[in-house]
Amino acid sequence: LVDIGPNVADGGRVLYSLYGIVEHSGSMRGGHYAAYVKVRVPSKKLLEHIASNKSVQGLKESVGASSGQWVYVSDIHVQMVPESRVLNAQAYLLFYERIL
């Protein structure tokens, strides 16, 4: 969560939650884009994938609707990743949503 400071409308605080990151590798002339996306309500297939990959360091064993699970997406490659990998990403774009 990111606290942006006082809300102009009511004097309260405004909180934002990170839900996506885009990474760029390469140079200004060319390269590759990949993304990290937070999945809050995983499908049955995604839950089965989590269960079969418990050996991956940092993966959550249970996924709640409020916490979510991070997924790395690069072309056709999709992989569950620990939050620590996301937080260490070389972010090009960050996507936040306002928490009400």
SERO-4910 file (N, C-alpha, C, O; in steps of 0.05 Angstrom, whole numbers):
BEGIN
 pado doro    nc1    nc2    nc3   cac1   cac2   cac3    cc1    cc2    cc3    oc1    oc2    oc3
  Leu    A     17    -24      0      0      0      0     17     25      0     39     26     12
  Val    A      8     45    -14     22     71    -15      3     92     -4    -20     94    -13
  Asp    A     13    108     15     -3    129     26      5    155     12     28    164     14
  Ile    A    -13    166     -3     -7    189    -20    -10    216     -4     -1    237    -14
  Gly    A    -21    215     19    -24    239     35    -53    248     38    -71    232     32
  Pro    A    -57    272     47    -84    282     52   -101    282     26    -91    290      5
  Asn    A   -126    275     29   -145    276      7   -157    304      7   -167    313     28
  Val    A   -156    318    -15   -165    346    -16   -194    348     -9   -202    367      4
  Ala    A   -210    328    -17   -239    330    -13   -247    329     17   -264    345     25
  Asp    A   -236    311     32   -246    307     60   -224    309     81   -230    305    104
  Gly    A   -199    316     73   -178    318     93   -167    292    103   -149    291    120
  Gly    A   -178    269     93   -168    243    102   -144    234     86   -133    249     70
  Arg    A   -136    209     90   -113    197     75   -124    182     51   -146    172     51
  Val    A   -107    180     30   -114    165      6    -93    143      4    -69    148      3
  Leu    A   -103    118      2    -85     95     -1    -88     82    -29   -110     81    -40
  Tyr    A    -65     73    -39    -65     59    -65    -51     32    -62    -32     30    -46
  Ser    A    -60     13    -77    -48    -14    -76    -37    -21   -104    -50    -17   -124
  Leu    A    -12    -31   -104      1    -38   -129    -11    -64   -140    -14    -84   -125
  Tyr    A    -19    -65   -165    -30    -89   -177    -17    -97   -203    -24   -118   -214
  Gly    A      2    -81   -213     15    -89   -238     41    -73   -242     44    -50   -234
  Ile    A     60    -87   -255     86    -74   -261     93    -84   -289     90   -107   -296
  Val    A    104    -65   -305    115    -72   -332    145    -68   -330    154    -47   -321
  Glu    A    160    -87   -340    189    -86   -341    198    -84   -370    185    -96   -388
  His    A    220    -70   -375    232    -69   -402    260    -78   -400    275    -69   -382
  Ser    A    269    -97   -417    297   -104   -418    306    -99   -446    292   -102   -465
  Gly    A    331    -91   -448    342    -84   -474    351    -55   -475    359    -44   -455
  Ser    A    350    -43   -499    359    -16   -502    336      1   -512    313     -8   -515
  Met    A    342     27   -517    322     45   -528    314     38   -556    292     45   -566
  Arg    A    331     24   -570    326     16   -598    310    -10   -601    300    -16   -622
  Gly    A    310    -25   -580    296    -51   -581    297    -65   -554    314    -58   -537
  Gly    A    280    -84   -550    281    -99   -525    256   -115   -522    242   -122   -542
  His    A    250   -121   -498    227   -139   -491    212   -128   -467    224   -118   -448
  Tyr    A    186   -130   -468    169   -122   -445    157   -147   -432    149   -165   -446
  Ala    A    156   -146   -406    143   -168   -390    128   -154   -368    133   -131   -362
  Ala    A    110   -169   -355     93   -157   -335     90   -175   -311     92   -199   -313
  Tyr    A     85   -162   -288     77   -176   -263     49   -166   -257     44   -142   -257
  Val    A     31   -185   -252      3   -178   -247     -6   -192   -221     -1   -216   -217
  Lys    A    -20   -177   -204    -31   -189   -179    -58   -201   -185    -77   -187   -194
  Val    A    -61   -226   -180    -87   -240   -184   -100   -244   -156    -89   -258   -139
  Arg    A   -123   -231   -153   -136   -233   -126   -154   -257   -124   -153   -271   -103
  Val    A   -169   -264   -144   -187   -286   -144   -178   -306   -165   -187   -305   -188
  Pro    A   -160   -324   -157   -149   -342   -177   -169   -363   -187   -187   -371   -172
  Ser    A   -165   -373   -211   -181   -394   -222   -173   -420   -209   -152   -422   -196
  Lys    A   -189   -441   -213   -183   -467   -202   -156   -477   -214   -140   -489   -199
  Lys    A   -152   -472   -239   -127   -481   -252   -102   -467   -240    -82   -479   -236
  Leu    A   -105   -441   -233    -83   -426   -221    -78   -437   -193    -55   -440   -185
  Leu    A    -99   -444   -178    -95   -455   -151    -81   -482   -152    -64   -488   -135
  Glu    A    -88   -498   -172    -74   -524   -176    -45   -520   -182    -28   -535   -173
  His    A    -39   -499   -198    -11   -493   -204      5   -485   -179     28   -493   -176
  Ile    A     -8   -469   -162      4   -461   -137     10   -486   -120     32   -489   -109
  Ala    A     -9   -504   -117     -6   -528   -101     16   -546   -111     30   -558    -96
  Ser    A     20   -546   -138     40   -564   -149     68   -551   -148     88   -565   -155
  Asn    A     70   -526   -141     96   -512   -140    103   -501   -113    114   -479   -111
  Lys    A     96   -515    -92    101   -506    -65    131   -503    -59    139   -490    -40
  Ser    A    147   -516    -75    176   -516    -70    189   -489    -79    212   -483    -73
  Val    A    174   -473    -94    184   -447   -104    185   -428    -80    165   -423    -67
  Gln    A    209   -419    -73    213   -402    -50    197   -377    -51    197   -363    -71
  Gly    A    182   -371    -30    167   -346    -27    138   -348    -37    123   -329    -32
  Leu    A    130   -370    -50    102   -372    -58     84   -376    -34     91   -390    -16
  Lys    A     61   -363    -35     41   -366    -14     28   -393    -17     22   -402    -39
  Glu    A     23   -407      5     11   -433      4    -19   -430      1    -32   -448    -11
  Ser    A    -31   -409     11    -59   -404      7    -63   -376     -4    -49   -357      3
  Val    A    -82   -373    -21    -87   -348    -34   -114   -338    -26   -135   -350    -31
  Gly    A   -115   -315    -12   -140   -303     -4   -148   -281    -23   -131   -271    -38
  Ala    A   -173   -274    -23   -183   -254    -41   -171   -227    -36   -167   -211    -55
  Ser    A   -163   -221    -11   -152   -195     -6   -122   -194    -11   -111   -172    -17
  Ser    A   -108   -216     -7    -79   -216    -10    -71   -220    -39    -55   -204    -50
  Gly    A    -80   -240    -52    -73   -245    -80    -47   -259    -83    -32   -263    -64
  Gln    A    -41   -265   -108    -17   -279   -116     -6   -265   -141    -21   -258   -159
  Trp    A     21   -261   -141     33   -247   -164     40   -268   -186     48   -290   -180
  Val    A     36   -259   -211     41   -276   -234     59   -260   -253     54   -237   -259
  Tyr    A     79   -274   -264     97   -262   -284     88   -270   -312     83   -294   -316
  Val    A     85   -251   -330     75   -256   -357     95   -246   -377    101   -222   -377
  Ser    A    105   -263   -395    123   -255   -416    117   -271   -440    123   -295   -442
  Asp    A    106   -258   -460     97   -272   -485     78   -294   -477     56   -289   -466
  Ile    A     85   -319   -483     67   -341   -476     74   -354   -449     61   -373   -441
  His    A     95   -345   -436    105   -356   -411     90   -342   -388     91   -318   -385
  Val    A     77   -358   -371     63   -348   -347     72   -364   -324     72   -389   -324
  Gln    A     81   -351   -302     93   -365   -279     85   -351   -253     85   -326   -252
  Met    A     78   -366   -233     73   -356   -206    100   -347   -195    120   -361   -197
  Val    A    100   -323   -182    125   -314   -170    120   -303   -142     98   -294   -136
  Pro    A    140   -303   -125    137   -292    -98    137   -261   -100    148   -249   -118
  Glu    A    124   -249    -80    122   -220    -79    150   -207    -78    154   -185    -89
  Ser    A    169   -220    -66    196   -209    -64    208   -204    -92    223   -185    -96
  Arg    A    202   -222   -111    212   -218   -139    199   -194   -151    213   -178   -166
  Val    A    174   -189   -146    160   -166   -157    171   -141   -145    176   -121   -160
  Leu    A    176   -140   -119    186   -116   -106    215   -110   -115    224    -87   -111
  Asn    A    229   -129   -126    256   -124   -135    258   -120   -166    280   -118   -177
  Ala    A    235   -119   -179    234   -116   -208    244    -88   -216    242    -69   -200
  Gln    A    255    -86   -239    264    -61   -251    240    -49   -266    237    -52   -290
  Ala    A    223    -35   -251    197    -26   -261    200     -4   -282    216     15   -279
  Tyr    A    185     -7   -304    183     13   -325    157     29   -321    157     53   -323
  Leu    A    136     14   -316    110     26   -310     99     12   -285    102    -12   -281
  Leu    A     85     27   -268     72     17   -244     42     22   -246     34     44   -255
  Phe    A     26      3   -238     -3      6   -238    -14      4   -210     -9    -16   -197
  Tyr    A    -29     24   -201    -40     25   -175    -70     28   -177    -81     39   -196
  Glu    A    -84     19   -156   -113     24   -153   -118     37   -127   -104     31   -107
  Arg    A   -137     55   -126   -144     69   -101   -160     50    -83   -178     37    -92
  Ile    A   -152     50    -58   -166     33    -38   -186     51    -24   -179     72    -12
  Leu    A   -211     44    -25   -233     60    -12   -236     54     17   -253     66     30
***
